[in-house]
Amino acid sequence: MAGIIDTVKLAGVLVLAIPAALAGLEFLFVRGEALTGGILLVLAVALVAVQRYLTLPGDLPGVLAKRVAGGASDEPDERTD
């Protein structure tokens, strides 16, 4: 499940990607400029994909913390003394 930080990062990228996609759709369908519209649409999709799938050096502490927390067991030991 995505945390609040991941959601805020996605919202920040969507602030840039949605206008690019809308401009691309306008160029593609309204103005008839397929090359410019296609480039803008690919750019919008690439922005979201890079944010979602690319791990940057600044993201490494968060990734490591998730792995460490995921490795910890929530179940108590079953030892009987």
PyMOL Python script that loads the backbone (N, CA, C, O; Angstrom):
from pymol import cmd

cmd.read_pdbstr("""\
ATOM      1  N   MET A   1       0.851  -1.176   0.000  1.00  0.00           N
ATOM      2  CA  MET A   1       0.000   0.000   0.000  1.00  0.00           C
ATOM      3  C   MET A   1       0.897   1.240   0.000  1.00  0.00           C
ATOM      4  O   MET A   1       1.885   1.303   0.732  1.00  0.00           O
ATOM      5  N   ALA A   2       0.551   2.195  -0.806  1.00  0.00           N
ATOM      6  CA  ALA A   2       1.351   3.411  -0.923  1.00  0.00           C
ATOM      7  C   ALA A   2       1.148   4.303   0.292  1.00  0.00           C
ATOM      8  O   ALA A   2       0.041   4.431   0.816  1.00  0.00           O
ATOM      9  N   GLY A   3       2.220   4.902   0.717  1.00  0.00           N
ATOM     10  CA  GLY A   3       2.157   5.812   1.852  1.00  0.00           C
ATOM     11  C   GLY A   3       1.777   7.210   1.407  1.00  0.00           C
ATOM     12  O   GLY A   3       1.590   7.477   0.220  1.00  0.00           O
ATOM     13  N   ILE A   4       1.668   8.092   2.380  1.00  0.00           N
ATOM     14  CA  ILE A   4       1.267   9.474   2.095  1.00  0.00           C
ATOM     15  C   ILE A   4       2.349  10.187   1.282  1.00  0.00           C
ATOM     16  O   ILE A   4       2.032  11.030   0.443  1.00  0.00           O
ATOM     17  N   ILE A   5       3.606   9.862   1.520  1.00  0.00           N
ATOM     18  CA  ILE A   5       4.691  10.505   0.774  1.00  0.00           C
ATOM     19  C   ILE A   5       4.630  10.121  -0.699  1.00  0.00           C
ATOM     20  O   ILE A   5       4.815  10.970  -1.571  1.00  0.00           O
ATOM     21  N   ASP A   6       4.373   8.848  -0.979  1.00  0.00           N
ATOM     22  CA  ASP A   6       4.251   8.397  -2.367  1.00  0.00           C
ATOM     23  C   ASP A   6       3.073   9.066  -3.060  1.00  0.00           C
ATOM     24  O   ASP A   6       3.148   9.399  -4.243  1.00  0.00           O
ATOM     25  N   THR A   7       1.994   9.260  -2.329  1.00  0.00           N
ATOM     26  CA  THR A   7       0.814   9.915  -2.900  1.00  0.00           C
ATOM     27  C   THR A   7       1.095  11.376  -3.219  1.00  0.00           C
ATOM     28  O   THR A   7       0.659  11.880  -4.255  1.00  0.00           O
ATOM     29  N   VAL A   8       1.815  12.056  -2.345  1.00  0.00           N
ATOM     30  CA  VAL A   8       2.160  13.461  -2.591  1.00  0.00           C
ATOM     31  C   VAL A   8       3.110  13.578  -3.779  1.00  0.00           C
ATOM     32  O   VAL A   8       2.975  14.491  -4.594  1.00  0.00           O
ATOM     33  N   LYS A   9       4.077  12.654  -3.881  1.00  0.00           N
ATOM     34  CA  LYS A   9       4.989  12.663  -5.033  1.00  0.00           C
ATOM     35  C   LYS A   9       4.228  12.449  -6.334  1.00  0.00           C
ATOM     36  O   LYS A   9       4.496  13.124  -7.328  1.00  0.00           O
ATOM     37  N   LEU A  10       3.285  11.520  -6.334  1.00  0.00           N
ATOM     38  CA  LEU A  10       2.492  11.266  -7.533  1.00  0.00           C
ATOM     39  C   LEU A  10       1.661  12.490  -7.898  1.00  0.00           C
ATOM     40  O   LEU A  10       1.548  12.834  -9.074  1.00  0.00           O
ATOM     41  N   ALA A  11       1.085  13.141  -6.908  1.00  0.00           N
ATOM     42  CA  ALA A  11       0.290  14.345  -7.178  1.00  0.00           C
ATOM     43  C   ALA A  11       1.163  15.441  -7.782  1.00  0.00           C
ATOM     44  O   ALA A  11       0.724  16.164  -8.677  1.00  0.00           O
ATOM     45  N   GLY A  12       2.387  15.566  -7.299  1.00  0.00           N
ATOM     46  CA  GLY A  12       3.298  16.563  -7.857  1.00  0.00           C
ATOM     47  C   GLY A  12       3.641  16.285  -9.309  1.00  0.00           C
ATOM     48  O   GLY A  12       3.735  17.210 -10.116  1.00  0.00           O
ATOM     49  N   VAL A  13       3.827  15.028  -9.642  1.00  0.00           N
ATOM     50  CA  VAL A  13       4.133  14.670 -11.034  1.00  0.00           C
ATOM     51  C   VAL A  13       2.896  14.871 -11.906  1.00  0.00           C
ATOM     52  O   VAL A  13       3.006  15.321 -13.046  1.00  0.00           O
ATOM     53  N   LEU A  14       1.727  14.541 -11.378  1.00  0.00           N
ATOM     54  CA  LEU A  14       0.499  14.711 -12.161  1.00  0.00           C
ATOM     55  C   LEU A  14       0.202  16.177 -12.458  1.00  0.00           C
ATOM     56  O   LEU A  14      -0.441  16.485 -13.461  1.00  0.00           O
ATOM     57  N   VAL A  15       0.668  17.089 -11.592  1.00  0.00           N
ATOM     58  CA  VAL A  15       0.508  18.519 -11.855  1.00  0.00           C
ATOM     59  C   VAL A  15       1.195  18.903 -13.157  1.00  0.00           C
ATOM     60  O   VAL A  15       0.737  19.799 -13.866  1.00  0.00           O
ATOM     61  N   LEU A  16       2.287  18.228 -13.470  1.00  0.00           N
ATOM     62  CA  LEU A  16       2.997  18.493 -14.727  1.00  0.00           C
ATOM     63  C   LEU A  16       2.498  17.620 -15.877  1.00  0.00           C
ATOM     64  O   LEU A  16       2.460  18.069 -17.023  1.00  0.00           O
ATOM     65  N   ALA A  17       2.117  16.384 -15.582  1.00  0.00           N
ATOM     66  CA  ALA A  17       1.770  15.439 -16.645  1.00  0.00           C
ATOM     67  C   ALA A  17       0.388  15.704 -17.236  1.00  0.00           C
ATOM     68  O   ALA A  17       0.204  15.562 -18.444  1.00  0.00           O
ATOM     69  N   ILE A  18      -0.575  16.081 -16.423  1.00  0.00           N
ATOM     70  CA  ILE A  18      -1.938  16.278 -16.935  1.00  0.00           C
ATOM     71  C   ILE A  18      -2.019  17.434 -17.935  1.00  0.00           C
ATOM     72  O   ILE A  18      -2.624  17.261 -18.993  1.00  0.00           O
ATOM     73  N   PRO A  19      -1.436  18.606 -17.650  1.00  0.00           N
ATOM     74  CA  PRO A  19      -1.473  19.664 -18.691  1.00  0.00           C
ATOM     75  C   PRO A  19      -0.764  19.267 -19.974  1.00  0.00           C
ATOM     76  O   PRO A  19      -1.212  19.626 -21.063  1.00  0.00           O
ATOM     77  N   ALA A  20       0.344  18.524 -19.862  1.00  0.00           N
ATOM     78  CA  ALA A  20       1.049  18.073 -21.067  1.00  0.00           C
ATOM     79  C   ALA A  20       0.172  17.115 -21.868  1.00  0.00           C
ATOM     80  O   ALA A  20       0.133  17.183 -23.097  1.00  0.00           O
ATOM     81  N   ALA A  21      -0.527  16.227 -21.174  1.00  0.00           N
ATOM     82  CA  ALA A  21      -1.403  15.278 -21.867  1.00  0.00           C
ATOM     83  C   ALA A  21      -2.578  15.997 -22.526  1.00  0.00           C
ATOM     84  O   ALA A  21      -2.949  15.683 -23.657  1.00  0.00           O
ATOM     85  N   LEU A  22      -3.150  16.946 -21.829  1.00  0.00           N
ATOM     86  CA  LEU A  22      -4.271  17.695 -22.419  1.00  0.00           C
ATOM     87  C   LEU A  22      -3.824  18.511 -23.633  1.00  0.00           C
ATOM     88  O   LEU A  22      -4.538  18.580 -24.634  1.00  0.00           O
ATOM     89  N   ALA A  23      -2.648  19.127 -23.544  1.00  0.00           N
ATOM     90  CA  ALA A  23      -2.122  19.860 -24.701  1.00  0.00           C
ATOM     91  C   ALA A  23      -1.839  18.901 -25.850  1.00  0.00           C
ATOM     92  O   ALA A  23      -2.085  19.226 -27.011  1.00  0.00           O
ATOM     93  N   GLY A  24      -1.326  17.726 -25.527  1.00  0.00           N
ATOM     94  CA  GLY A  24      -1.071  16.731 -26.565  1.00  0.00           C
ATOM     95  C   GLY A  24      -2.341  16.283 -27.254  1.00  0.00           C
ATOM     96  O   GLY A  24      -2.373  16.125 -28.475  1.00  0.00           O
ATOM     97  N   LEU A  25      -3.393  16.078 -26.467  1.00  0.00           N
ATOM     98  CA  LEU A  25      -4.676  15.707 -27.068  1.00  0.00           C
ATOM     99  C   LEU A  25      -5.222  16.832 -27.952  1.00  0.00           C
ATOM    100  O   LEU A  25      -5.792  16.572 -29.012  1.00  0.00           O
ATOM    101  N   GLU A  26      -5.047  18.076 -27.513  1.00  0.00           N
ATOM    102  CA  GLU A  26      -5.519  19.194 -28.338  1.00  0.00           C
ATOM    103  C   GLU A  26      -4.745  19.263 -29.651  1.00  0.00           C
ATOM    104  O   GLU A  26      -5.340  19.417 -30.718  1.00  0.00           O
ATOM    105  N   PHE A  27      -3.427  19.150 -29.574  1.00  0.00           N
ATOM    106  CA  PHE A  27      -2.631  19.179 -30.799  1.00  0.00           C
ATOM    107  C   PHE A  27      -2.987  18.016 -31.713  1.00  0.00           C
ATOM    108  O   PHE A  27      -3.027  18.169 -32.934  1.00  0.00           O
ATOM    109  N   LEU A  28      -3.242  16.869 -31.132  1.00  0.00           N
ATOM    110  CA  LEU A  28      -3.504  15.674 -31.924  1.00  0.00           C
ATOM    111  C   LEU A  28      -4.861  15.733 -32.607  1.00  0.00           C
ATOM    112  O   LEU A  28      -4.961  15.504 -33.813  1.00  0.00           O
ATOM    113  N   PHE A  29      -5.907  16.037 -31.845  1.00  0.00           N
ATOM    114  CA  PHE A  29      -7.262  15.951 -32.383  1.00  0.00           C
ATOM    115  C   PHE A  29      -7.829  17.265 -32.909  1.00  0.00           C
ATOM    116  O   PHE A  29      -8.564  17.256 -33.896  1.00  0.00           O
ATOM    117  N   VAL A  30      -7.513  18.386 -32.284  1.00  0.00           N
ATOM    118  CA  VAL A  30      -8.108  19.661 -32.691  1.00  0.00           C
ATOM    119  C   VAL A  30      -7.293  20.325 -33.792  1.00  0.00           C
ATOM    120  O   VAL A  30      -7.839  20.735 -34.816  1.00  0.00           O
ATOM    121  N   ARG A  31      -5.988  20.429 -33.577  1.00  0.00           N
ATOM    122  CA  ARG A  31      -5.143  21.135 -34.527  1.00  0.00           C
ATOM    123  C   ARG A  31      -4.608  20.242 -35.640  1.00  0.00           C
ATOM    124  O   ARG A  31      -4.146  20.737 -36.668  1.00  0.00           O
ATOM    125  N   GLY A  32      -4.670  18.946 -35.442  1.00  0.00           N
ATOM    126  CA  GLY A  32      -4.208  18.024 -36.478  1.00  0.00           C
ATOM    127  C   GLY A  32      -2.708  17.881 -36.580  1.00  0.00           C
ATOM    128  O   GLY A  32      -2.206  17.404 -37.598  1.00  0.00           O
ATOM    129  N   GLU A  33      -1.986  18.276 -35.564  1.00  0.00           N
ATOM    130  CA  GLU A  33      -0.529  18.139 -35.555  1.00  0.00           C
ATOM    131  C   GLU A  33      -0.174  16.869 -34.781  1.00  0.00           C
ATOM    132  O   GLU A  33      -0.013  16.894 -33.561  1.00  0.00           O
ATOM    133  N   ALA A  34      -0.057  15.771 -35.508  1.00  0.00           N
ATOM    134  CA  ALA A  34       0.134  14.471 -34.878  1.00  0.00           C
ATOM    135  C   ALA A  34       1.493  14.350 -34.186  1.00  0.00           C
ATOM    136  O   ALA A  34       1.580  13.751 -33.114  1.00  0.00           O
ATOM    137  N   LEU A  35       2.532  14.893 -34.763  1.00  0.00           N
ATOM    138  CA  LEU A  35       3.866  14.752 -34.183  1.00  0.00           C
ATOM    139  C   LEU A  35       3.957  15.465 -32.835  1.00  0.00           C
ATOM    140  O   LEU A  35       4.408  14.877 -31.852  1.00  0.00           O
ATOM    141  N   THR A  36       3.536  16.715 -32.785  1.00  0.00           N
ATOM    142  CA  THR A  36       3.591  17.472 -31.540  1.00  0.00           C
ATOM    143  C   THR A  36       2.680  16.854 -30.483  1.00  0.00           C
ATOM    144  O   THR A  36       3.068  16.744 -29.320  1.00  0.00           O
ATOM    145  N   GLY A  37       1.485  16.456 -30.875  1.00  0.00           N
ATOM    146  CA  GLY A  37       0.563  15.833 -29.939  1.00  0.00           C
ATOM    147  C   GLY A  37       1.084  14.517 -29.403  1.00  0.00           C
ATOM    148  O   GLY A  37       0.966  14.236 -28.211  1.00  0.00           O
ATOM    149  N   GLY A  38       1.656  13.717 -30.272  1.00  0.00           N
ATOM    150  CA  GLY A  38       2.218  12.437 -29.846  1.00  0.00           C
ATOM    151  C   GLY A  38       3.386  12.604 -28.898  1.00  0.00           C
ATOM    152  O   GLY A  38       3.516  11.861 -27.925  1.00  0.00           O
ATOM    153  N   ILE A  39       4.242  13.585 -29.183  1.00  0.00           N
ATOM    154  CA  ILE A  39       5.389  13.835 -28.305  1.00  0.00           C
ATOM    155  C   ILE A  39       4.924  14.261 -26.921  1.00  0.00           C
ATOM    156  O   ILE A  39       5.466  13.799 -25.917  1.00  0.00           O
ATOM    157  N   LEU A  40       3.937  15.127 -26.859  1.00  0.00           N
ATOM    158  CA  LEU A  40       3.428  15.577 -25.561  1.00  0.00           C
ATOM    159  C   LEU A  40       2.758  14.440 -24.786  1.00  0.00           C
ATOM    160  O   LEU A  40       2.903  14.352 -23.567  1.00  0.00           O
ATOM    161  N   LEU A  41       2.041  13.589 -25.475  1.00  0.00           N
ATOM    162  CA  LEU A  41       1.415  12.452 -24.796  1.00  0.00           C
ATOM    163  C   LEU A  41       2.462  11.469 -24.273  1.00  0.00           C
ATOM    164  O   LEU A  41       2.337  10.965 -23.157  1.00  0.00           O
ATOM    165  N   VAL A  42       3.484  11.198 -25.068  1.00  0.00           N
ATOM    166  CA  VAL A  42       4.559  10.308 -24.623  1.00  0.00           C
ATOM    167  C   VAL A  42       5.296  10.931 -23.438  1.00  0.00           C
ATOM    168  O   VAL A  42       5.668  10.223 -22.502  1.00  0.00           O
ATOM    169  N   LEU A  43       5.507  12.229 -23.468  1.00  0.00           N
ATOM    170  CA  LEU A  43       6.156  12.916 -22.360  1.00  0.00           C
ATOM    171  C   LEU A  43       5.340  12.789 -21.074  1.00  0.00           C
ATOM    172  O   LEU A  43       5.901  12.541 -20.007  1.00  0.00           O
ATOM    173  N   ALA A  44       4.035  12.954 -21.169  1.00  0.00           N
ATOM    174  CA  ALA A  44       3.175  12.853 -19.987  1.00  0.00           C
ATOM    175  C   ALA A  44       3.212  11.449 -19.395  1.00  0.00           C
ATOM    176  O   ALA A  44       3.301  11.290 -18.178  1.00  0.00           O
ATOM    177  N   VAL A  45       3.143  10.444 -20.240  1.00  0.00           N
ATOM    178  CA  VAL A  45       3.199   9.062 -19.759  1.00  0.00           C
ATOM    179  C   VAL A  45       4.579   8.760 -19.179  1.00  0.00           C
ATOM    180  O   VAL A  45       4.688   8.068 -18.167  1.00  0.00           O
ATOM    181  N   ALA A  46       5.621   9.268 -19.809  1.00  0.00           N
ATOM    182  CA  ALA A  46       6.981   9.023 -19.328  1.00  0.00           C
ATOM    183  C   ALA A  46       7.210   9.665 -17.958  1.00  0.00           C
ATOM    184  O   ALA A  46       7.895   9.088 -17.114  1.00  0.00           O
ATOM    185  N   LEU A  47       6.651  10.838 -17.732  1.00  0.00           N
ATOM    186  CA  LEU A  47       6.791  11.493 -16.431  1.00  0.00           C
ATOM    187  C   LEU A  47       6.232  10.618 -15.309  1.00  0.00           C
ATOM    188  O   LEU A  47       6.873  10.438 -14.273  1.00  0.00           O
ATOM    189  N   VAL A  48       5.055  10.086 -15.522  1.00  0.00           N
ATOM    190  CA  VAL A  48       4.424   9.251 -14.493  1.00  0.00           C
ATOM    191  C   VAL A  48       5.178   7.930 -14.346  1.00  0.00           C
ATOM    192  O   VAL A  48       5.376   7.452 -13.229  1.00  0.00           O
ATOM    193  N   ALA A  49       5.593   7.346 -15.449  1.00  0.00           N
ATOM    194  CA  ALA A  49       6.299   6.061 -15.389  1.00  0.00           C
ATOM    195  C   ALA A  49       7.648   6.199 -14.690  1.00  0.00           C
ATOM    196  O   ALA A  49       8.021   5.341 -13.890  1.00  0.00           O
ATOM    197  N   VAL A  50       8.376   7.260 -14.982  1.00  0.00           N
ATOM    198  CA  VAL A  50       9.676   7.471 -14.342  1.00  0.00           C
ATOM    199  C   VAL A  50       9.494   7.684 -12.849  1.00  0.00           C
ATOM    200  O   VAL A  50      10.262   7.146 -12.052  1.00  0.00           O
ATOM    201  N   GLN A  51       8.501   8.452 -12.462  1.00  0.00           N
ATOM    202  CA  GLN A  51       8.261   8.675 -11.037  1.00  0.00           C
ATOM    203  C   GLN A  51       7.883   7.386 -10.331  1.00  0.00           C
ATOM    204  O   GLN A  51       8.246   7.184  -9.172  1.00  0.00           O
ATOM    205  N   ARG A  52       7.172   6.527 -11.004  1.00  0.00           N
ATOM    206  CA  ARG A  52       6.675   5.297 -10.374  1.00  0.00           C
ATOM    207  C   ARG A  52       7.737   4.204 -10.320  1.00  0.00           C
ATOM    208  O   ARG A  52       7.850   3.506  -9.313  1.00  0.00           O
ATOM    209  N   TYR A  53       8.514   4.046 -11.385  1.00  0.00           N
ATOM    210  CA  TYR A  53       9.393   2.891 -11.491  1.00  0.00           C
ATOM    211  C   TYR A  53      10.883   3.181 -11.310  1.00  0.00           C
ATOM    212  O   TYR A  53      11.659   2.244 -11.122  1.00  0.00           O
ATOM    213  N   LEU A  54      11.305   4.436 -11.360  1.00  0.00           N
ATOM    214  CA  LEU A  54      12.722   4.749 -11.248  1.00  0.00           C
ATOM    215  C   LEU A  54      13.064   5.064  -9.796  1.00  0.00           C
ATOM    216  O   LEU A  54      12.391   5.873  -9.156  1.00  0.00           O
ATOM    217  N   THR A  55      14.097   4.432  -9.285  1.00  0.00           N
ATOM    218  CA  THR A  55      14.561   4.695  -7.933  1.00  0.00           C
ATOM    219  C   THR A  55      15.740   5.656  -8.014  1.00  0.00           C
ATOM    220  O   THR A  55      16.765   5.343  -8.619  1.00  0.00           O
ATOM    221  N   LEU A  56      15.591   6.815  -7.410  1.00  0.00           N
ATOM    222  CA  LEU A  56      16.637   7.819  -7.394  1.00  0.00           C
ATOM    223  C   LEU A  56      17.471   7.672  -6.124  1.00  0.00           C
ATOM    224  O   LEU A  56      17.007   7.057  -5.164  1.00  0.00           O
ATOM    225  N   PRO A  57      18.675   8.209  -6.090  1.00  0.00           N
ATOM    226  CA  PRO A  57      19.496   8.108  -4.884  1.00  0.00           C
ATOM    227  C   PRO A  57      18.820   8.682  -3.633  1.00  0.00           C
ATOM    228  O   PRO A  57      19.051   8.186  -2.530  1.00  0.00           O
ATOM    229  N   GLY A  58      18.013   9.691  -3.785  1.00  0.00           N
ATOM    230  CA  GLY A  58      17.302  10.256  -2.646  1.00  0.00           C
ATOM    231  C   GLY A  58      16.216   9.343  -2.109  1.00  0.00           C
ATOM    232  O   GLY A  58      15.774   9.513  -0.972  1.00  0.00           O
ATOM    233  N   ASP A  59      15.779   8.380  -2.904  1.00  0.00           N
ATOM    234  CA  ASP A  59      14.733   7.448  -2.491  1.00  0.00           C
ATOM    235  C   ASP A  59      15.276   6.225  -1.755  1.00  0.00           C
ATOM    236  O   ASP A  59      14.506   5.477  -1.152  1.00  0.00           O
ATOM    237  N   LEU A  60      16.572   6.017  -1.795  1.00  0.00           N
ATOM    238  CA  LEU A  60      17.147   4.800  -1.214  1.00  0.00           C
ATOM    239  C   LEU A  60      16.893   4.627   0.282  1.00  0.00           C
ATOM    240  O   LEU A  60      16.598   3.509   0.705  1.00  0.00           O
ATOM    241  N   PRO A  61      16.991   5.678   1.112  1.00  0.00           N
ATOM    242  CA  PRO A  61      16.678   5.460   2.537  1.00  0.00           C
ATOM    243  C   PRO A  61      15.249   4.968   2.763  1.00  0.00           C
ATOM    244  O   PRO A  61      15.020   4.123   3.629  1.00  0.00           O
ATOM    245  N   GLY A  62      14.305   5.474   2.013  1.00  0.00           N
ATOM    246  CA  GLY A  62      12.924   5.017   2.143  1.00  0.00           C
ATOM    247  C   GLY A  62      12.744   3.583   1.692  1.00  0.00           C
ATOM    248  O   GLY A  62      12.006   2.821   2.316  1.00  0.00           O
ATOM    249  N   VAL A  63      13.415   3.209   0.611  1.00  0.00           N
ATOM    250  CA  VAL A  63      13.332   1.839   0.108  1.00  0.00           C
ATOM    251  C   VAL A  63      13.937   0.873   1.120  1.00  0.00           C
ATOM    252  O   VAL A  63      13.375  -0.189   1.384  1.00  0.00           O
ATOM    253  N   LEU A  64      15.069   1.238   1.679  1.00  0.00           N
ATOM    254  CA  LEU A  64      15.710   0.382   2.670  1.00  0.00           C
ATOM    255  C   LEU A  64      14.861   0.256   3.929  1.00  0.00           C
ATOM    256  O   LEU A  64      14.770  -0.822   4.516  1.00  0.00           O
ATOM    257  N   ALA A  65      14.243   1.355   4.341  1.00  0.00           N
ATOM    258  CA  ALA A  65      13.383   1.306   5.535  1.00  0.00           C
ATOM    259  C   ALA A  65      12.182   0.397   5.302  1.00  0.00           C
ATOM    260  O   ALA A  65      11.776  -0.327   6.211  1.00  0.00           O
ATOM    261  N   LYS A  66      11.607   0.420   4.101  1.00  0.00           N
ATOM    262  CA  LYS A  66      10.475  -0.452   3.799  1.00  0.00           C
ATOM    263  C   LYS A  66      10.898  -1.922   3.827  1.00  0.00           C
ATOM    264  O   LYS A  66      10.156  -2.773   4.318  1.00  0.00           O
ATOM    265  N   ARG A  67      12.083  -2.219   3.304  1.00  0.00           N
ATOM    266  CA  ARG A  67      12.555  -3.606   3.291  1.00  0.00           C
ATOM    267  C   ARG A  67      12.830  -4.106   4.702  1.00  0.00           C
ATOM    268  O   ARG A  67      12.513  -5.248   5.036  1.00  0.00           O
ATOM    269  N   VAL A  68      13.423  -3.245   5.530  1.00  0.00           N
ATOM    270  CA  VAL A  68      13.709  -3.643   6.904  1.00  0.00           C
ATOM    271  C   VAL A  68      12.415  -3.837   7.675  1.00  0.00           C
ATOM    272  O   VAL A  68      12.274  -4.812   8.414  1.00  0.00           O
ATOM    273  N   ALA A  69      11.473  -2.926   7.514  1.00  0.00           N
ATOM    274  CA  ALA A  69      10.194  -3.040   8.211  1.00  0.00           C
ATOM    275  C   ALA A  69       9.406  -4.237   7.700  1.00  0.00           C
ATOM    276  O   ALA A  69       8.696  -4.878   8.475  1.00  0.00           O
ATOM    277  N   GLY A  70       9.513  -4.550   6.420  1.00  0.00           N
ATOM    278  CA  GLY A  70       8.815  -5.699   5.855  1.00  0.00           C
ATOM    279  C   GLY A  70       9.410  -7.011   6.320  1.00  0.00           C
ATOM    280  O   GLY A  70       8.715  -8.027   6.366  1.00  0.00           O
ATOM    281  N   GLY A  71      10.686  -7.003   6.665  1.00  0.00           N
ATOM    282  CA  GLY A  71      11.339  -8.219   7.130  1.00  0.00           C
ATOM    283  C   GLY A  71      11.056  -8.525   8.593  1.00  0.00           C
ATOM    284  O   GLY A  71      11.230  -9.660   9.036  1.00  0.00           O
ATOM    285  N   ALA A  72      10.623  -7.525   9.342  1.00  0.00           N
ATOM    286  CA  ALA A  72      10.325  -7.742  10.753  1.00  0.00           C
ATOM    287  C   ALA A  72       9.019  -8.515  10.886  1.00  0.00           C
ATOM    288  O   ALA A  72       8.074  -8.302  10.127  1.00  0.00           O
ATOM    289  N   SER A  73       8.986  -9.384  11.830  1.00  0.00           N
ATOM    290  CA  SER A  73       7.802 -10.225  12.036  1.00  0.00           C
ATOM    291  C   SER A  73       6.833  -9.549  12.993  1.00  0.00           C
ATOM    292  O   SER A  73       7.244  -9.006  14.019  1.00  0.00           O
ATOM    293  N   ASP A  74       5.560  -9.580  12.662  1.00  0.00           N
ATOM    294  CA  ASP A  74       4.521  -9.029  13.528  1.00  0.00           C
ATOM    295  C   ASP A  74       4.031 -10.057  14.534  1.00  0.00           C
ATOM    296  O   ASP A  74       3.351  -9.706  15.498  1.00  0.00           O
ATOM    297  N   GLU A  75       4.364 -11.313  14.322  1.00  0.00           N
ATOM    298  CA  GLU A  75       3.886 -12.372  15.188  1.00  0.00           C
ATOM    299  C   GLU A  75       4.838 -12.566  16.360  1.00  0.00           C
ATOM    300  O   GLU A  75       6.054 -12.535  16.167  1.00  0.00           O
ATOM    301  N   PRO A  76       4.327 -12.764  17.557  1.00  0.00           N
ATOM    302  CA  PRO A  76       5.210 -13.017  18.700  1.00  0.00           C
ATOM    303  C   PRO A  76       5.822 -14.417  18.599  1.00  0.00           C
ATOM    304  O   PRO A  76       5.321 -15.291  17.891  1.00  0.00           O
ATOM    305  N   ASP A  77       6.891 -14.588  19.312  1.00  0.00           N
ATOM    306  CA  ASP A  77       7.538 -15.905  19.335  1.00  0.00           C
ATOM    307  C   ASP A  77       6.617 -16.933  19.951  1.00  0.00           C
ATOM    308  O   ASP A  77       5.837 -16.620  20.850  1.00  0.00           O
ATOM    309  N   GLU A  78       6.704 -18.145  19.473  1.00  0.00           N
ATOM    310  CA  GLU A  78       5.855 -19.244  19.954  1.00  0.00           C
ATOM    311  C   GLU A  78       6.547 -20.074  21.026  1.00  0.00           C
ATOM    312  O   GLU A  78       6.151 -21.213  21.278  1.00  0.00           O
ATOM    313  N   ARG A  79       7.547 -19.533  21.643  1.00  0.00           N
ATOM    314  CA  ARG A  79       8.287 -20.280  22.661  1.00  0.00           C
ATOM    315  C   ARG A  79       7.439 -20.414  23.935  1.00  0.00           C
ATOM    316  O   ARG A  79       6.765 -19.469  24.344  1.00  0.00           O
ATOM    317  N   THR A  80       7.482 -21.547  24.526  1.00  0.00           N
ATOM    318  CA  THR A  80       6.832 -21.766  25.812  1.00  0.00           C
ATOM    319  C   THR A  80       7.901 -22.070  26.844  1.00  0.00           C
ATOM    320  O   THR A  80       8.678 -23.010  26.681  1.00  0.00           O
ATOM    321  N   ASP A  81       7.941 -21.296  27.879  1.00  0.00           N
ATOM    322  CA  ASP A  81       8.957 -21.496  28.916  1.00  0.00           C
ATOM    323  C   ASP A  81       8.381 -22.147  30.135  1.00  0.00           C
ATOM    324  O   ASP A  81       9.099 -22.389  31.104  1.00  0.00           O
TER     325      ASP A  81
END
""", "prot")
cmd.dss("prot")
cmd.show_as("cartoon", "prot")
cmd.util.cbc("prot")
cmd.orient("prot")
